[in-house]
Amino acid sequence: MENHFIEVSADEHQRVWLFLHSGSRGVGNRIAQKHIAIAQQRARDEHLDLPDRDLAWLDEGTPEFDRYVAELRWAQHFALLNREEMMDRVADALAQHMRADGTPEQERINCHHNFTQQERHDGVDLWVTRKGAIEARKGQDGLIPGSMGTASYVVVGRGNPDSLNSSPHGAGRVHSRGSARRTFTRAQLERAMEGIEWRHSDAFLDEIPAAYKDVDVVMRDAEDLVEIRHTLHQLVNVKGD
């Protein structure tokens, strides 16, 4: 099951933003594993000489490939609708907490990462997989989160052709989950989350901000890929365990 979180944040003008991360809730991984097994069986049946079994593939235009793409697109669309439903519920809950009439909303951005789609670049039709990346076409809005204790960013794409119109989707890890648990303490996590409301639990030790790259360095490195529209600082962090 992939990681998921919900944040209440404030931008540089003290406007409130709701920010959540969720994907296909494990369905996409199960679909991938099924079709990887089909590709590997095909490689065995055809006696393909592969240096590694994980290099097996499905040929475009075959029924196996078409089925894989159909199921992949279903999972990606499910993830998008899942986020929409979650955001509706979070926004309603916040409105009730604030005793607001209705749910005030100025803007909504739904941004895929870790996904595949067909695109055309330099006159060539390609299947582009963005792993740890988002699409950042010129003028396209996007979201780049940091860790559970650092800033997140609302961005707009610059449409950099050298990156196939892509940018990082977040800070990225410098410690695996196991390494983070061995390296850091609950006291360090408490200090890192000072000033942010969160559910105090050892379950989140592997999500300590120090387990991730410095998101501000990542954003500086991505200056030619995206422009920062808003910087969001967390007020409340709710992370699934």
C-alpha positions as CSV (number, residue, x, y, z in Angstrom):
1,M,0.0,0.0,0.0
2,E,1.5,3.3,-1.0
3,N,2.0,6.2,1.4
4,H,-0.8,8.8,1.8
5,F,-1.2,12.0,3.7
6,I,-3.5,15.0,4.1
7,E,-2.2,18.5,5.1
8,V,-3.7,21.8,6.1
9,S,-1.2,24.4,5.0
10,A,-0.9,28.2,4.6
11,D,0.7,30.0,1.7
12,E,2.8,33.2,1.7
13,H,-0.4,35.3,2.0
14,Q,-1.8,33.1,4.8
15,R,-4.4,31.6,2.6
16,V,-5.4,28.0,3.6
17,W,-4.7,25.1,1.2
18,L,-5.7,21.5,1.6
19,F,-3.0,19.2,0.2
20,L,-3.3,15.4,-0.1
21,H,-1.3,12.5,-1.6
22,S,-3.0,9.3,-2.6
23,G,-2.7,6.9,-5.6
24,S,-4.5,3.7,-6.7
25,R,-4.2,2.3,-3.1
26,G,-2.1,-0.7,-4.2
27,V,-4.3,-1.7,-7.2
28,G,-1.8,-0.3,-9.7
29,N,1.0,-2.4,-8.1
30,R,-1.1,-5.5,-8.3
31,I,-1.9,-4.8,-12.0
32,A,1.8,-4.2,-12.7
33,Q,2.8,-7.5,-11.0
34,K,0.3,-9.4,-13.0
35,H,1.5,-8.1,-16.4
36,I,5.2,-8.4,-15.4
37,A,4.5,-12.1,-14.8
38,I,2.9,-12.4,-18.3
39,A,5.9,-10.7,-19.9
40,Q,8.3,-13.0,-18.1
41,Q,6.3,-16.1,-19.1
42,R,6.4,-14.9,-22.7
43,A,10.2,-14.5,-22.5
44,R,10.5,-18.1,-21.2
45,D,8.1,-19.4,-23.9
46,E,10.1,-17.7,-26.7
47,H,13.5,-18.6,-25.1
48,L,14.5,-14.9,-25.1
49,D,18.1,-14.4,-23.9
50,L,17.7,-11.7,-21.3
51,P,20.5,-10.6,-18.9
52,D,17.8,-10.2,-16.2
53,R,14.3,-11.6,-16.0
54,D,12.9,-8.2,-15.1
55,L,13.9,-6.9,-18.6
56,A,11.0,-8.9,-20.1
57,W,8.5,-6.8,-22.1
58,L,5.2,-6.8,-24.0
59,D,5.2,-5.7,-27.6
60,E,3.0,-2.8,-28.6
61,G,0.1,-3.9,-30.8
62,T,-0.4,-7.3,-29.2
63,P,-3.5,-8.3,-27.1
64,E,-1.3,-8.6,-24.0
65,F,0.1,-5.1,-24.4
66,D,-3.4,-3.6,-25.1
67,R,-4.8,-5.3,-22.0
68,Y,-2.0,-4.0,-19.9
69,V,-2.5,-0.4,-21.1
70,A,-6.3,-0.6,-20.6
71,E,-5.8,-1.8,-17.0
72,L,-3.1,0.8,-16.3
73,R,-5.3,3.6,-17.5
74,W,-8.1,2.3,-15.4
75,A,-5.9,2.4,-12.3
76,Q,-4.6,5.9,-13.1
77,H,-8.2,7.2,-13.5
78,F,-9.2,5.5,-10.3
79,A,-6.4,7.3,-8.5
80,L,-7.6,10.6,-9.9
81,L,-11.2,10.0,-8.8
82,N,-10.0,8.7,-5.5
83,R,-8.2,12.0,-4.8
84,E,-11.2,14.0,-5.9
85,E,-13.5,12.1,-3.5
86,M,-11.0,12.5,-0.6
87,M,-10.6,16.2,-1.2
88,D,-14.4,16.7,-1.3
89,R,-14.6,15.0,2.1
90,V,-11.7,16.9,3.6
91,A,-13.0,20.2,2.4
92,D,-16.5,19.5,3.8
93,A,-14.9,18.5,7.2
94,L,-12.9,21.7,7.3
95,A,-15.9,23.8,6.5
96,Q,-17.9,22.1,9.3
97,H,-15.1,22.7,11.7
98,M,-14.9,26.3,10.8
99,R,-18.7,26.6,10.9
100,A,-18.7,27.9,7.3
101,D,-21.7,28.1,5.1
102,G,-20.7,25.9,2.2
103,T,-17.1,25.1,1.2
104,P,-15.2,28.1,-0.1
105,E,-12.9,27.0,-2.8
106,Q,-10.8,29.1,-5.2
107,E,-8.7,26.5,-7.0
108,R,-8.2,22.8,-7.3
109,I,-5.2,21.0,-8.8
110,N,-5.2,17.2,-9.3
111,C,-1.7,16.1,-10.3
112,H,-0.5,12.6,-11.2
113,H,2.9,11.2,-10.4
114,N,4.4,7.8,-11.1
115,F,2.3,7.3,-14.2
116,T,2.5,6.4,-17.9
117,Q,0.9,8.0,-20.9
118,Q,1.4,8.3,-24.7
119,E,2.8,11.6,-25.9
120,R,4.4,13.1,-28.9
121,H,7.9,14.6,-28.7
122,D,10.0,15.9,-31.6
123,G,7.5,14.4,-34.0
124,V,7.8,10.9,-32.4
125,D,5.0,9.1,-30.6
126,L,6.3,7.8,-27.3
127,W,5.2,6.0,-24.2
128,V,6.5,8.2,-21.3
129,T,6.7,6.9,-17.8
130,R,7.3,9.5,-15.1
131,K,8.6,7.7,-12.0
132,G,9.1,10.2,-9.2
133,A,8.1,13.0,-11.6
134,I,5.1,15.0,-12.7
135,E,4.1,16.4,-16.1
136,A,5.2,20.1,-16.4
137,R,4.0,21.3,-19.8
138,K,4.2,25.1,-20.3
139,G,1.5,26.7,-18.2
140,Q,0.4,23.4,-16.6
141,D,-0.3,23.6,-12.8
142,G,1.4,21.1,-10.5
143,L,2.1,20.2,-6.9
144,I,5.5,19.3,-5.4
145,P,5.4,18.1,-1.7
146,G,8.3,18.1,0.7
147,S,8.3,15.8,3.7
148,M,5.7,15.7,6.5
149,G,7.6,18.6,8.3
150,T,8.7,20.8,5.4
151,A,7.3,23.1,2.8
152,S,5.3,22.1,-0.3
153,Y,4.9,24.0,-3.5
154,V,2.3,24.9,-6.0
155,V,4.1,25.2,-9.4
156,V,3.5,25.9,-13.0
157,G,5.4,24.1,-15.7
158,R,7.9,25.7,-18.0
159,G,7.6,23.1,-20.7
160,N,11.3,22.2,-20.8
161,P,11.7,19.8,-23.9
162,D,15.0,18.4,-22.5
163,S,13.0,16.9,-19.6
164,L,10.1,15.8,-21.9
165,N,8.0,18.4,-20.0
166,S,8.7,16.8,-16.6
167,S,9.8,17.9,-13.2
168,P,10.4,16.2,-9.8
169,H,7.3,15.2,-7.9
170,G,8.9,15.7,-4.4
171,A,12.0,15.7,-2.3
172,G,12.8,12.0,-2.6
173,R,14.4,9.8,0.0
174,V,18.0,9.7,1.2
175,H,17.1,7.0,3.8
176,S,15.0,3.9,3.1
177,R,12.2,3.3,5.6
178,G,14.3,0.7,7.4
179,S,17.3,3.0,7.5
180,A,15.3,5.9,8.9
181,R,14.0,3.7,11.7
182,R,17.5,2.6,12.6
183,T,19.1,6.1,12.3
184,F,16.6,8.5,13.9
185,T,14.8,8.7,17.2
186,R,11.3,9.7,18.3
187,A,12.8,12.8,20.0
188,Q,14.4,13.9,16.7
189,L,11.0,13.5,15.0
190,E,9.3,15.5,17.7
191,R,11.8,18.4,17.2
192,A,11.4,18.3,13.4
193,M,7.6,18.5,13.7
194,E,7.6,21.4,16.2
195,G,4.9,23.9,15.4
196,I,2.9,21.4,13.3
197,E,-0.2,19.5,14.6
198,W,0.3,15.7,13.9
199,R,-0.5,12.4,15.5
200,H,2.4,11.7,17.7
201,S,3.4,8.1,17.0
202,D,6.5,6.0,16.4
203,A,4.7,4.8,13.3
204,F,5.9,7.9,11.5
205,L,9.6,7.7,12.4
206,D,10.4,6.5,8.8
207,E,8.8,9.7,7.6
208,I,11.0,12.1,9.6
209,P,12.0,15.0,7.4
210,A,15.7,14.2,7.7
211,A,15.0,10.9,5.8
212,Y,14.3,13.1,2.7
213,K,16.4,15.4,0.5
214,D,16.2,19.1,1.2
215,V,13.1,20.1,-0.9
216,D,14.4,23.7,-1.2
217,V,17.5,22.3,-3.0
218,V,15.3,20.2,-5.2
219,M,13.3,23.2,-6.1
220,R,16.4,25.3,-7.0
221,D,17.6,22.4,-9.2
222,A,14.2,22.4,-10.9
223,E,14.2,26.1,-11.7
224,D,14.4,25.4,-15.5
225,L,11.5,22.9,-15.2
226,V,8.9,24.7,-13.1
227,E,8.1,28.1,-11.7
228,I,7.0,28.4,-8.0
229,R,3.5,30.0,-7.7
230,H,3.0,29.4,-4.0
231,T,5.0,28.1,-1.0
232,L,2.9,26.1,1.5
233,H,3.9,25.7,5.1
234,Q,2.1,22.9,7.1
235,L,-0.3,23.6,10.0
236,V,-1.7,20.1,10.3
237,N,-0.4,16.8,8.9
238,V,-2.4,13.6,8.9
239,K,-0.5,10.6,7.6
240,G,-1.8,7.1,7.1
241,D,0.0,4.3,8.8
